[in-house]
Amino acid sequence: MGAGGRVILPRTGIGVDVHAYAAGDDPQPLWLGGLFWEGERGLSGHSDGDCVAHAAADALFSACGIGDLGTHFGTDRPEYAGASGTTLLGEAARIVREAGFEIGNIAVQFVANRPKFGPRREESQRVLSAAAGAPVSVTATTSDGLGFTGRGEGISAVATALVYPVAGSPSEDRPIG
């Protein structure tokens, strides 16, 4: 129950992030799910291109109705050039909490042919959960050869987040939008 005996309802948000693989003449390291992937082709982007961490951060902002990844970390913010996805996720979690919300959990699924994610799933979940200060689960799939991910041109990720307003905070009465 919130202030005045009202029920505090959780809020959900969705985040999507897509990054193309870096050009062959500008190789980048692959950072995905908060982890470095030795020997894998990296993604292009303003920051490290970690679309798993970026989608998670965007889902948090969506759930709280406080903008999106571009609002907080856009290309007009040079201080975030090259920033790690875990740094952005941690900062997103801080912003969300500062806005009067707590994080229930974040779930992310990415679509790619590579890297082979299963053997490092637990490691990725630990790293992202530490960055968010809340449980983060990550799954991976392929697109069976269809679309830009199937052609090996990039990686996409979709995330959901569950947040809830902290009782007595201004967020408790904040409408979305």
SERO-4910 file (N, C-alpha, C, O; in steps of 0.05 Angstrom, whole numbers):
BEGIN
 pado doro    nc1    nc2    nc3   cac1   cac2   cac3    cc1    cc2    cc3    oc1    oc2    oc3
  Met    A     16    -24      0      0      0      0     17     25      0     38     26     13
  Gly    A      9     45    -15     22     70    -15     11     90      4     -5     83     22
  Ala    A     18    115      1      8    136     18    -23    137     15    -34    133     -6
  Gly    A    -36    141     38    -65    143     37    -78    116     33   -102    115     26
  Gly    A    -64     94     37    -76     67     34    -79     58      6    -93     38      1
  Arg    A    -68     72    -14    -71     64    -42    -52     42    -48    -30     40    -38
  Val    A    -60     25    -66    -44      3    -76    -22     14    -95    -29     29   -113
  Ile    A      2      6    -91     24     14   -109     26     -7   -131     32    -30   -126
  Leu    A     21      2   -155     21    -17   -178     48    -16   -192     60      5   -195
  Pro    A     58    -40   -199     83    -40   -214     79    -29   -242     56    -27   -252
  Arg    A    101    -22   -255    100    -12   -282    119    -28   -299    140    -37   -289
  Thr    A    113    -32   -324    130    -47   -342    140    -29   -364    126    -10   -372
  Gly    A    163    -35   -375    173    -20   -398    187    -39   -417    194    -61   -410
  Ile    A    189    -29   -442    202    -44   -463    225    -28   -474    223     -4   -478
  Gly    A    247    -41   -480    270    -29   -493    279    -45   -516    280    -70   -514
  Val    A    287    -32   -537    297    -46   -561    323    -32   -569    325     -8   -568
  Asp    A    343    -47   -576    368    -36   -585    380    -53   -608    378    -78   -606
  Val    A    391    -40   -627    402    -54   -651    429    -41   -657    431    -17   -658
  His    A    449    -58   -663    475    -47   -672    485    -65   -695    483    -89   -694
  Ala    A    496    -51   -715    509    -65   -737    537    -73   -729    549    -61   -711
  Tyr    A    547    -94   -741    575   -101   -737    592    -78   -748    586    -66   -768
  Ala    A    615    -73   -734    634    -53   -743    645    -61   -770    648    -84   -777
  Ala    A    651    -40   -786    663    -45   -813    690    -58   -810    704    -55   -790
  Gly    A    697    -74   -830    722    -89   -830    746    -71   -828    767    -79   -817
  Asp    A    744    -46   -838    767    -28   -837    768    -12   -811    786      4   -807
  Asp    A    748    -17   -793    748     -4   -767    740    -25   -745    719    -22   -733
  Pro    A    757    -45   -741    749    -67   -723    745    -56   -694    759    -39   -685
  Gln    A    725    -68   -681    719    -61   -654    717    -87   -637    711   -108   -648
  Pro    A    722    -86   -611    718   -109   -594    688   -114   -591    673    -95   -591
  Leu    A    681   -139   -587    652   -145   -582    647   -145   -552    659   -160   -536
  Trp    A    630   -126   -544    619   -126   -517    589   -132   -519    575   -118   -533
  Leu    A    581   -153   -505    553   -161   -507    545   -174   -480    559   -191   -470
  Gly    A    523   -165   -469    514   -175   -443    533   -169   -421    535   -184   -402
  Gly    A    547   -146   -424    566   -138   -404    593   -152   -405    610   -148   -388
  Leu    A    597   -170   -425    621   -186   -427    637   -180   -452    626   -173   -473
  Phe    A    663   -183   -450    681   -181   -474    682   -209   -486    685   -229   -472
  Trp    A    679   -210   -513    679   -235   -528    704   -236   -546    704   -226   -568
  Glu    A    725   -248   -535    750   -251   -550    747   -264   -577    733   -285   -579
  Gly    A    758   -252   -597    758   -264   -624    733   -260   -640    730   -270   -662
  Glu    A    713   -246   -628    687   -241   -642    687   -213   -654    699   -194   -643
  Arg    A    674   -210   -676    671   -184   -689    654   -165   -672    632   -173   -664
  Gly    A    664   -141   -667    650   -122   -650    628   -106   -665    625   -107   -689
  Leu    A    613    -91   -650    591    -75   -660    598    -46   -660    614    -37   -644
  Ser    A    586    -32   -679    591     -3   -681    571     11   -663    550      1   -657
  Gly    A    579     35   -654    561     51   -637    575     74   -624    600     75   -624
  His    A    559     92   -613    570    115   -598    585    106   -573    606    117   -567
  Ser    A    574     86   -560    587     74   -537    600     48   -545    610     46   -567
  Asp    A    598     28   -528    611      2   -536    594    -16   -553    602    -37   -562
  Gly    A    569     -7   -559    551    -23   -576    538    -47   -563    526    -63   -577
  Asp    A    540    -49   -537    528    -72   -522    497    -69   -523    485    -58   -504
  Cys    A    485    -81   -543    456    -77   -546    440    -91   -524    417    -83   -519
  Val    A    451   -111   -511    437   -124   -489    434   -104   -465    413   -100   -455
  Ala    A    457    -92   -458    456    -73   -435    440    -48   -443    426    -37   -426
  His    A    442    -39   -468    428    -15   -477    397    -20   -476    382     -3   -468
  Ala    A    388    -43   -486    360    -49   -486    349    -51   -457    327    -42   -451
  Ala    A    366    -62   -439    358    -63   -410    354    -35   -399    335    -30   -385
  Ala    A    373    -17   -405    371     10   -395    346     24   -407    332     38   -393
  Asp    A    342     20   -432    319     33   -445    292     23   -434    273     38   -431
  Ala    A    291     -3   -427    267    -14   -414    262     -1   -387    238      4   -380
  Leu    A    283      5   -372    279     18   -346    267     46   -350    248     54   -337
  Phe    A    279     61   -369    268     88   -375    239     87   -384    223    103   -375
  Ser    A    233     68   -401    206     65   -411    186     59   -388    164     71   -387
  Ala    A    194     42   -370    176     34   -348    170     58   -330    148     60   -319
  Cys    A    189     76   -328    185    100   -310    174    124   -324    166    143   -312
  Gly    A    173    123   -351    163    145   -367    182    169   -365    172    192   -365
  Ile    A    208    164   -364    227    186   -361    247    188   -384    271    191   -381
  Gly    A    236    185   -408    253    187   -432    263    160   -442    251    140   -436
  Asp    A    285    161   -456    297    137   -467    327    139   -467    338    158   -457
  Leu    A    340    119   -479    369    118   -480    381    144   -493    400    155   -483
  Gly    A    369    153   -515    378    177   -528    375    201   -511    392    219   -512
  Thr    A    353    203   -495    349    226   -478    372    229   -458    381    251   -453
  His    A    380    206   -447    400    207   -425    429    203   -434    447    214   -422
  Phe    A    433    188   -456    461    181   -464    466    185   -494    483    172   -505
  Gly    A    451    203   -507    452    206   -536    479    214   -547    497    221   -532
  Thr    A    480    214   -573    505    221   -587    513    250   -582    536    257   -588
  Asp    A    494    266   -572    501    294   -565    515    296   -538    521    318   -529
  Arg    A    519    273   -525    533    272   -499    560    260   -502    563    235   -499
  Pro    A    581    276   -509    607    265   -514    619    249   -491    637    232   -494
  Glu    A    610    255   -466    621    241   -443    614    211   -443    626    195   -429
  Tyr    A    594    203   -460    587    175   -462    599    161   -486    594    137   -490
  Ala    A    615    175   -502    628    162   -525    646    140   -514    663    145   -497
  Gly    A    642    116   -524    658     93   -516    651     81   -489    664     63   -480
  Ala    A    630     91   -476    623     81   -449    614     52   -451    603     43   -471
  Ser    A    619     38   -430    611      9   -429    581      8   -424    569     25   -411
  Gly    A    569    -14   -435    541    -19   -430    534    -22   -401    513    -13   -392
  Thr    A    552    -33   -385    547    -36   -357    547     -9   -343    532     -5   -324
  Thr    A    564      9   -352    564     36   -341    537     50   -347    526     62   -329
  Leu    A    528     47   -371    502     60   -379    479     47   -363    461     61   -354
  Leu    A    479     20   -360    458      7   -345    459     16   -316    438     21   -304
  Gly    A    482     17   -304    485     26   -276    475     55   -273    462     61   -253
  Glu    A    482     72   -292    473    100   -291    443    101   -295    429    117   -282
  Ala    A    432     85   -313    403     85   -317    389     76   -291    368     88   -283
  Ala    A    399     56   -278    387     47   -252    388     69   -231    369     72   -216
  Arg    A    410     84   -230    413    106   -212    392    127   -218    378    138   -199
  Ile    A    388    134   -243    369    155   -251    340    146   -244    324    162   -234
  Val    A    334    120   -249    308    109   -242    303    111   -212    281    118   -204
  Arg    A    322    103   -197    319    104   -168    316    133   -158    301    139   -140
  Glu    A    332    151   -170    331    179   -163    303    191   -169    293    209   -156
  Ala    A    290    180   -190    263    188   -197    241    176   -179    218    182   -183
  Gly    A    249    160   -160    230    149   -141    220    121   -146    198    114   -137
  Phe    A    234    106   -162    226     79   -169    247     59   -159    270     65   -156
  Glu    A    237     35   -154    255     12   -149    252     -8   -171    230     -9   -184
  Ile    A    272    -23   -177    272    -42   -199    265    -70   -188    278    -80   -170
  Gly    A    245    -82   -201    238   -110   -194    256   -129   -209    270   -145   -196
  Asn    A    256   -127   -235    274   -144   -251    275   -134   -280    259   -117   -288
  Ile    A    294   -144   -295    297   -138   -323    302   -164   -338    317   -181   -328
  Ala    A    289   -168   -360    293   -192   -377    300   -182   -405    287   -164   -416
  Val    A    321   -195   -416    331   -187   -443    333   -211   -460    342   -232   -451
  Gln    A    326   -209   -486    331   -230   -505    345   -216   -529    335   -196   -539
  Phe    A    368   -228   -538    381   -217   -561    379   -237   -584    377   -261   -579
  Val    A    381   -227   -609    379   -243   -633    405   -240   -648    413   -218   -656
  Ala    A    419   -262   -652    445   -262   -666    453   -290   -673    444   -310   -661
  Asn    A    470   -293   -693    481   -319   -700    505   -326   -682    510   -349   -676
  Arg    A    519   -305   -673    542   -308   -656    541   -286   -635    528   -266   -640
  Pro    A    554   -288   -613    570   -311   -604    553   -332   -591    529   -328   -587
  Lys    A    565   -355   -586    551   -377   -572    547   -368   -543    567   -367   -528
  Phe    A    523   -362   -535    518   -348   -510    515   -367   -486    523   -361   -464
  Gly    A    503   -390   -490    496   -409   -468    518   -413   -447    513   -411   -423
  Pro    A    543   -418   -456    564   -423   -436    571   -399   -418    583   -403   -397
  Arg    A    563   -375   -426    570   -351   -410    545   -337   -399    547   -315   -389
  Arg    A    522   -350   -402    497   -337   -393    498   -329   -363    492   -306   -357
  Glu    A    506   -347   -346    506   -341   -317    525   -317   -311    519   -300   -295
  Glu    A    548   -317   -325    568   -295   -321    556   -269   -329    558   -249   -315
  Ser    A    543   -268   -352    530   -244   -362    508   -235   -343    507   -211   -337
  Gln    A    492   -253   -334    470   -245   -315    481   -234   -289    470   -215   -278
  Arg    A    503   -245   -280    516   -234   -255    526   -206   -259    521   -188   -243
  Val    A    540   -201   -282    551   -175   -288    529   -154   -291    531   -132   -280
  Leu    A    508   -161   -307    487   -142   -311    470   -137   -286    462   -114   -281
  Ser    A    465   -158   -270    451   -155   -245    466   -137   -226    454   -120   -212
  Ala    A    492   -140   -225    509   -122   -208    507    -93   -217    504    -75   -201
  Ala    A    507    -89   -243    506    -62   -254    479    -49   -248    477    -25   -241
  Ala    A    457    -64   -250    430    -54   -246    422    -53   -216    404    -39   -209
  Gly    A    436    -69   -200    428    -72   -172    401    -86   -170    386    -81   -151
  Ala    A    395   -104   -189    370   -118   -190    374   -142   -208    392   -143   -224
  Pro    A    356   -162   -206    359   -186   -223    356   -180   -253    337   -167   -261
  Val    A    375   -190   -269    374   -187   -298    377   -216   -309    396   -229   -303
  Ser    A    358   -224   -326    360   -249   -340    364   -244   -369    354   -224   -380
  Val    A    380   -261   -382    387   -257   -410    383   -284   -425    392   -305   -416
  Thr    A    369   -282   -448    367   -305   -465    376   -297   -493    378   -273   -499
  Ala    A    381   -317   -509    390   -312   -537    376   -330   -556    368   -352   -549
  Thr    A    373   -321   -580    361   -337   -601    373   -329   -628    388   -309   -629
  Thr    A    367   -344   -648    374   -336   -676    349   -329   -691    327   -333   -680
  Ser    A    352   -320   -715    328   -314   -731    327   -333   -755    315   -327   -775
  Asp    A    339   -357   -752    338   -378   -772    346   -367   -800    334   -375   -820
  Gly    A    367   -350   -800    377   -340   -825    361   -317   -838    368   -307   -859
  Leu    A    340   -308   -824    323   -286   -835    332   -259   -825    343   -256   -803
  Gly    A    328   -239   -842    333   -211   -834    363   -205   -830    380   -221   -836
  Phe    A    368   -180   -820    395   -171   -817    411   -187   -797    435   -191   -800
  Thr    A    398   -197   -776    412   -214   -757    419   -241   -769    440   -252   -765
  Gly    A    401   -252   -785    405   -277   -798    427   -276   -819    442   -295   -823
  Arg    A    430   -253   -832    451   -249   -851    478   -241   -838    498   -238   -852
  Gly    A    478   -239   -811    503   -233   -797    511   -204   -800    535   -198   -799
  Glu    A    492   -186   -803    498   -158   -806    498   -143   -779    508   -120   -777
  Gly    A    487   -154   -758    485   -141   -732    471   -158   -712    464   -181   -717
  Ile    A    465   -145   -689    452   -158   -667    430   -140   -657    433   -116   -657
  Ser    A    407   -152   -650    385   -137   -638    379   -148   -611    384   -172   -605
  Ala    A    367   -132   -594    359   -141   -567    333   -127   -559    328   -104   -566
  Val    A    316   -142   -545    291   -132   -534    291   -138   -504    298   -160   -496
  Ala    A    283   -118   -489    283   -121   -460    256   -112   -448    243    -94   -459
  Thr    A    249   -124   -426    227   -114   -409    238   -109   -382    256   -121   -372
  Ala    A    225    -89   -369    233    -83   -341    208    -79   -324    188    -69   -334
  Leu    A    209    -88   -300    188    -84   -280    199    -65   -259    220    -71   -246
  Val    A    186    -43   -255    193    -24   -234    168    -18   -217    146    -24   -226
  Tyr    A    172     -7   -194    150      1   -178    157     27   -163    180     31   -155
  Pro    A    138     45   -160    143     70   -146    148     64   -117    135     47   -105
  Val    A    167     79   -105    173     76    -77    151     92    -62    145    115    -68
  Ala    A    139     79    -42    118     91    -26    126    118    -16    148    121     -4
  Gly    A    109    138    -20    114    165    -10    131    182    -27    136    205    -21
  Ser    A    142    171    -49    158    186    -67    140    200    -88    118    192    -92
  Pro    A    150    222   -100    134    235   -121    127    217   -144    107    222   -157
  Ser    A    142    196   -149    136    178   -171    110    162   -166     98    153   -186
  Glu    A    102    160   -142     78    145   -135     54    157   -150     35    142   -157
  Asp    A     54    183   -153     31    196   -165     37    205   -194     20    218   -206
  Arg    A     60    199   -204     68    209   -231     54    193   -253     56    169   -254
  Pro    A     40    207   -270     28    193   -293     50    188   -313     70    201   -314
  Ile    A     46    168   -330     64    162   -351     59    182   -373     37    189   -380
  Gly    A     81    192   -385     79    210   -408     84    239   -403     82    255   -421
***
